[in-house]
Amino acid sequence: MIKWLSKICGSIESLVFPPTCIICGQLQSEGRSFLCNLCFREIIFLRQIRKCEICSLPITEEEVQCQDCRQLNPKFDKLISIFLYDGIGAEIMKFIKFNGKYLLIHNFIEDIKEILSQYEFDTIVPIPSHIRKFISRGYNPSYSIATLISKLYSKPIVYALEKVKEKPSQLELSIEERLRNPSDAFKLSKKAKDTVAGKIILLVDDIATTGATLSSCANILKNEGGCKKVIAFSLARTPHIK
C-alpha cells in the first residue's frame, strides 16, 4: 500500500514539477537522473581519447606514459576512469561531491559496466572520507559509487581503509601540494588484513587528480594488507595539471 501511494505521489509530482536537467534547466531525458541527452553528449568520455596506459591521464600521440606517472611511480597497477573532470563533467562531479546529487552516478551505469567487465577483481574498497567531512555532507561519494559497482557485479565492499587526518581537498592544491597531501592521511583498518590479503582489489574514488591518494592507499593495501593487486577506479579524471 505504501509503495503504491509513493508511486502515485511520484507521478503527480512529475506532472506538476516536470524533472529538469541540473545543468541546463531543460526537461531531462527519460531514463536519466537530473540530466538531459544534450548535456550528456557534451561529457568528454575517456574512451574517446588517447590516455596514459597506467593512469588514464590524456596524453599526446607521442607519449605512452604521462609525466605524472613518471614522477609519482604509482603503487596501483592501473587507474581507470569514465570521463574527464572538465566542462560539464566537472559540473556533474561538483553536484555529486558537494550537493548530494549522487543519483547522477546512475547515468553512467552502462559505461561502468563496459569498462569494468574487462577486469577481474575480488573485493571493492572505497576511499574513505574523514569523519568530520562525512558528518557535514551526510554521505561519501566514493561509497555511493562503490555500492553501485557492488550491486552490478555482486562483489563485496570492504571498508579496509580509515582516514585518520583531514587534509585539504586535492582540487584546491597545486600539483606539488597534491603529491604530498595524501601522505600519512590513511591507515589500514584493524580487521582489513583478513579480508584483503591475497585479493585483487578494486579501489574506488570519485575524482582522480594526480592519482596520489589512490597510490598512497594502494601502497597501504599491498604492503600492510597483503593484497595481490590493486586496480584503481574513479568516475572522473582531471586533465593535466600544470
N, C-alpha and C positions, 0 to 999 in steps of 0.2 A: 504493500500500500504506500509506504513512504517513498520507495523508488519510483512508483508510478506518479505520485504527486510531484516529485522532483523533476521528472521528465516533462510533465505538463507545465510546470513553472518555468523550466528552461526554455521551452518552446515559445511561451508567451513573452518572456524576456527578449528572445531573439527577434520577435516581431516588433516589439516596442523599441528596443535598442539594438538595431542590427549590428553584428560584430564588425569592427573595422580594423584595418591594418595598423599596427602600432607604429609603423614608420611613416607612412604617407597619409593615413586617415581615410583611405578609400575602403570600400567593402572588402573584407578579407576573402580569400579563395576558399571554396568548400574543401574540407579535409585538412586545412591548415590552421594552426593556432596563432592568432594575432598577426598574421602575415598574408599579404596578397601575392599572386603569382608574379606580378611585375617586379616587386621588390625582391622576391626570392631569386629571380633571374639575374639580379644585379650583384648577388653574392659571388665573390671570387673563390671558386672551389679549387682546392689544391690538386685535384686530379687533372685539372685543365692546364697546369703549368709545370715547367721544369723545376725540380726541387732537389735539395741535398738528399743523398741516399740514406743518410743516417738520421737527420733531424727534421726533414721536410721543409727547411727554410728555402724560399725561392732563390734560385741561382742563375747565373748566365749560362749560355751554351758551352762556354769553355770550361766551366767548373764541373766537378763531380761531387766534391765535398766542400762545404761552406767554411768560411773563415772562423765562424763561431765554434764549429766542432773542432777545428784545429787548435783553437785557443782553449776551449773548455775540456776537450777529451772526455766526452760524456760517458757516464757509467751505465746508462741504459743501452740495450742492444739496438733499439730502434725507436724513433718517435714518429708516430703517425697522427695526422690531424685532418679535419674535414674541410675547413675553409680559412681564408685569410682574415686576420683581425685588421680590417681596413674598410673604409666606406660603410656600407650597410652591414657588413659582417661585424664591424666594431660596434655599431649602434645596437645590433641584436645582443651582443655579449654584454653590453652595459645594462640593458634591460634584464638579462638573465642574472647578472652578477650583483647588481645594486638595487634593482626594483622588483625583485621577487617574481619575474615573469618566466619561471623555469619551464612552463609548458611550451615555450618556444623551442625547447630541445626536441620535442616530438616532431617538428618539421624535418628533422634530419635522420629519422629512423632508417629510411632506405639507404642513405649514404653511409651511415654507421654500419649497417648490415653488410653492405657491399665491400667496405674496406676491411672490416674485422674478420670476415669469412676467409680471408687469405692467411690468417694467423691462428696458431694453436695457443691456447692459454688455459690454465687450470683454475686460477683464482683472480678475483678483482680486488685491487687495493686502491681506494680513493685517497687523494691528497687531503689531509685534514686541515681545518682552519683553527686558529686559536679560539679557546672557549669564549673569550670576550667578544670576538668578532661573530662567532656563531650565535651567541645570545642576542647581539644587536641586530643581526639580519634575520634571525629566526630559521635559517637553513644554510646549507653549504652546497653551492652549485656542483661541486665535484661529486658529492654524494648523490645528487639527483641524476647526474649523468651515469654514474656507476650503477645506480638502481635500474635505470633503463636498460643498460647493457646486460645486467644480471638477468632481467626478465627475457631479453631477446635470446640469450644463449644458455639459460639455465645454469649459470655458473655462480658459485658462492662469492659473497663480498666478505672480505676480512679487513677489519679496522686495525691493520698491523702497525700503523704509524700514529704518533702523537706529536702535535705541535707544542713545543714547550716554551718558545719565545715568540712574542708578537713582533713581526717585522713590518717595515713599510711595504706598501703594495709595489710589486715589480713594475707595474705600468707607470709609476711616478719616478723611476730611477734611471740614471744613465747606465750604459752597458757595463761599465766597470763596477758600479754600485750593485747592479743586478747579479753579477757573477759572485760578489762577496756576500750578498744579502742572505741567502739560504743557509749559510754556514752555521752549524750548531742550533738551527731552529727546530729540528725534528729529532725524534728518537724512536726506537723500536718499542712497541707496547710489550708488556710483560708476558702475555700469552701468545705472542705472534710467532715465535720460533717454531712451535709445534705445528702451526698451520701453514707456514710459507716455505719451510725447509724442503729443498728438492723440487719445488714447484716452478712452473712458468707463470710469472705474474703479469697481469695487465694493470699497469699503474695509471690511474685516471686523474686528469686535471681539467679545469675549464678552459684556461688560456695558457699556452706555452709562449714565453717571451724569449729569453736566451736559452731556455732548457736547463738552467742552473738548478732550479728547485727540483725538477724531475730527476736530474742527475744525482743530486745530493741524496734524495730518497732512494733511488735505485742502488746507490752505494751502500746505504744502511741495510736495505733488504738483502743484498748479496753478502756483504761482509759480516753482518751481525745476525741476519735471519737465515742465511744459508740457502737462499732460493737459487734455482738453476739459471733463470733467465728473466730479464725484465723488458717487456715491451711497453713503452710509454704511449699514452693516448691523450690527446686534447681535442676539444671541439674546435677551437680556433688556434691559429698560429700567427704570431706577429711577423710582419715583414722585417727586413734587415734594419738593425738599429745602428745608427752612426755613433 
